[in-house]
């Protein structure tokens, strides 16, 4: 399955109104989830590597899963904040391009739908939009860093 077919599948699913679609063809698995809030669906997709690499992936993923458990005491201090997480695996960028200013800084006031960052996945630059209105308290990822699915990116004070 090539990139063009995946893009067409994402467009089709977002326009169809279904909440989730799973597709397995050969050694590729794709899950597309949409959240229909308002008029614009948020699309999340994850493509897993061929089966040979997928066997090694759970071993590498185990330490990542353990990290949030270690950070649990710090989460108590941040319990009043909303965490905005990455909807996909990719590379995190704070700017739309190298010669442009960053989308948001610590202390920036954001509105629902504002673009906070870009996550590049498979040569596609996906804008990550704010799910809530509030103020950026902390940026949890460095610019041009790899991010995992569901990894916290920002802490937002909704008050």
Secondary structure as the mmCIF struct_conf table of DSSP 4:
data_model
#
loop_
_struct_conf.conf_type_id
_struct_conf.id
_struct_conf.beg_label_comp_id
_struct_conf.beg_label_asym_id
_struct_conf.beg_label_seq_id
_struct_conf.end_label_comp_id
_struct_conf.end_label_asym_id
_struct_conf.end_label_seq_id
HELX_RH_AL_P HELX_RH_AL_P1 UNK A 3 UNK A 16
TURN_TY1_P TURN_TY1_P1 UNK A 17 UNK A 17
BEND BEND1 UNK A 19 UNK A 19
STRN STRN1 UNK A 20 UNK A 25
TURN_TY1_P TURN_TY1_P2 UNK A 26 UNK A 27
STRN STRN2 UNK A 28 UNK A 35
TURN_TY1_P TURN_TY1_P3 UNK A 38 UNK A 39
BEND BEND2 UNK A 40 UNK A 40
STRN STRN3 UNK A 42 UNK A 47
HELX_LH_PP_P HELX_LH_PP_P1 UNK A 48 UNK A 50
HELX_RH_AL_P HELX_RH_AL_P2 UNK A 51 UNK A 70
TURN_TY1_P TURN_TY1_P4 UNK A 71 UNK A 71
HELX_RH_AL_P HELX_RH_AL_P3 UNK A 72 UNK A 77
TURN_TY1_P TURN_TY1_P5 UNK A 78 UNK A 80
BEND BEND3 UNK A 81 UNK A 81
STRN STRN4 UNK A 82 UNK A 85
BEND BEND4 UNK A 87 UNK A 89
STRN STRN5 UNK A 90 UNK A 93
BEND BEND5 UNK A 94 UNK A 94
STRN STRN6 UNK A 95 UNK A 95
BEND BEND6 UNK A 96 UNK A 97
TURN_TY1_P TURN_TY1_P6 UNK A 98 UNK A 99
BEND BEND7 UNK A 100 UNK A 100
STRN STRN7 UNK A 102 UNK A 102
BEND BEND8 UNK A 103 UNK A 103
TURN_TY1_P TURN_TY1_P7 UNK A 106 UNK A 107
STRN STRN8 UNK A 109 UNK A 110
TURN_TY1_P TURN_TY1_P8 UNK A 112 UNK A 113
STRN STRN9 UNK A 115 UNK A 121
TURN_TY1_P TURN_TY1_P9 UNK A 122 UNK A 123
STRN STRN10 UNK A 124 UNK A 129
HELX_LH_PP_P HELX_LH_PP_P2 UNK A 130 UNK A 130
BEND BEND9 UNK A 131 UNK A 132
STRN STRN11 UNK A 134 UNK A 139
BEND BEND10 UNK A 141 UNK A 141
TURN_TY1_P TURN_TY1_P10 UNK A 143 UNK A 144
STRN STRN12 UNK A 145 UNK A 147
TURN_TY1_P TURN_TY1_P11 UNK A 149 UNK A 150
STRN STRN13 UNK A 152 UNK A 157
#
